[in-house]
Amino acid sequence: MTMWNAVLEWLPGSIRTVLSRLPADWTSRAEEIRVRDGRPLEIVAAGDYTFVEPDGSPTLRIEAAFRPTRDDCLKLLDRITNHSVYTMEEQLRRGYITVQGGHRIGLAGRAALERGAIRTLQHIGGFNLRIAREVKGCASALLPRLWDAESRRLHHTLIVSPPQRGKTTLLRDAARLVSTGGWSGRTAIDRRDRARKVGIVDERSEIAAAVDGKPTFDVGPRTDVLDACPKAEGMMLMIRALSPEVLVVDELGRLEDAEAVMEALHAGIAVIATAHGRDADEVRGRPSLAALFEARVFTRIVTLAASGPTGTVLDVRDADGRRLPPSRPAAAPPATLERKGATGC
């Protein structure tokens, strides 16, 4: 089953029928399916968009587009909550539900408040199904730029990207490559020397797309995944119980996240993380993350391009903001090279 067809399985019959007729040039590039009660069905792909006619034809004519009904929306909500909205209260409070395959469905509706905070969402009539895609090898060119050959350690790395520019896809492949150790060497010994134990804290179930505790995406043979756990708590649990050499987390944002990153740093664990932003300066200005920049925690800051192919690296900078040139392929090590200790991460 193709990724597109797997995604369509989550949609009610009327919407699925329409989208099953969409031309392949759209289904192969689709990043989002936007379903809105009584309004045009929309597809977003690489910055482009189209509405969809009832026969599956792309169109920009609003009046010609297929319009999901209230019943369609209720059926979609029923499917993604596994027929029990009440068991999904925490996900509804956060405004999204992650379904099998790592696809995250954002929700829009009426916020029900309790003491000034969102308790849940009601009367949900807007859905943004973000399609997760596995792109093996997309981090191959980046990983050598994150490796300190002298100390044989990975740099603490922050990947900065606007939404939908491929940061989670890049992070997933980086975890896989670090776990296998096959990203820069030419020999079996070299591969083993670079392989590290990886711990992924997958709060939104998007990196590994675990089902019943088992990743459905390839995140590497030496990787442990803590699924559906808040990042700060998950990082501390990983440090205490699973002895990772590299921690991988997506979308830092809370003060607690920053404090957990500092704990990992002091424990000798490398961190590869992401954050929303157009560039490092924008992220540096966020109060919850400013301390990490002041402490010069991240010695490699990767910025993804806001346009062009998804996942395109705009530049890589050091902790002082100096732009680093692309690295040359590493030379093969001597055949007698012995593996460094596990703390060399």
HELIX and SHEET records of a PDB file:
HELIX    1   1 MET A    3  LEU A    8  1                                   6    
HELIX    2   2 GLY A   13  LEU A   19  1                                   7    
HELIX    3   3 ALA A   24  THR A   27  1                                   4    
HELIX    4   4 ILE A   62  ALA A   64  5                                   3    
HELIX    5   5 ARG A   70  ILE A   80  1                                  11    
HELIX    6   6 VAL A   85  MET A   88  5                                   4    
HELIX    7   7 GLU A   89  ARG A   94  1                                   6    
HELIX    8   8 LEU A  143  LEU A  146  5                                   4    
HELIX    9   9 LYS A  167  THR A  180  1                                  14    
HELIX   10  10 ALA A  188  ARG A  194  1                                   7    
HELIX   11  11 LYS A  231  ALA A  241  1                                  11    
HELIX   12  12 LEU A  255  HIS A  266  1                                  12    
HELIX   13  13 ALA A  280  ARG A  284  1                                   5    
HELIX   14  14 ALA A  290  GLU A  294  1                                   5    
SHEET    1   A 7 PRO A  58  THR A  59  0                                        
SHEET    2   A 7 ASP A  48  VAL A  52 -1                                        
SHEET    3   A 7 GLU A  42  ALA A  45 -1                                        
SHEET    4   A 7 GLU A  32  ARG A  36 -1                                        
SHEET    5   A 7 ALA A 117  ARG A 130 -1                                        
SHEET    6   A 7 HIS A 103  GLU A 114 -1                                        
SHEET    7   A 7 TYR A  96  VAL A  99 -1                                        
SHEET    1   B 2 TRP A 147  ASP A 148  0                                        
SHEET    2   B 2 ARG A 153  LEU A 154 -1                                        
SHEET    1   C 7 THR A 223  ASP A 227  0                                        
SHEET    2   C 7 VAL A 198  ASP A 202  1                                        
SHEET    3   C 7 VAL A 246  VAL A 249  1                                        
SHEET    4   C 7 ALA A 270  HIS A 276  1                                        
SHEET    5   C 7 THR A 157  SER A 161  1                                        
SHEET    6   C 7 ARG A 300  LEU A 304  1                                        
SHEET    7   C 7 VAL A 313  ARG A 317 -1                                        
END                                                                             
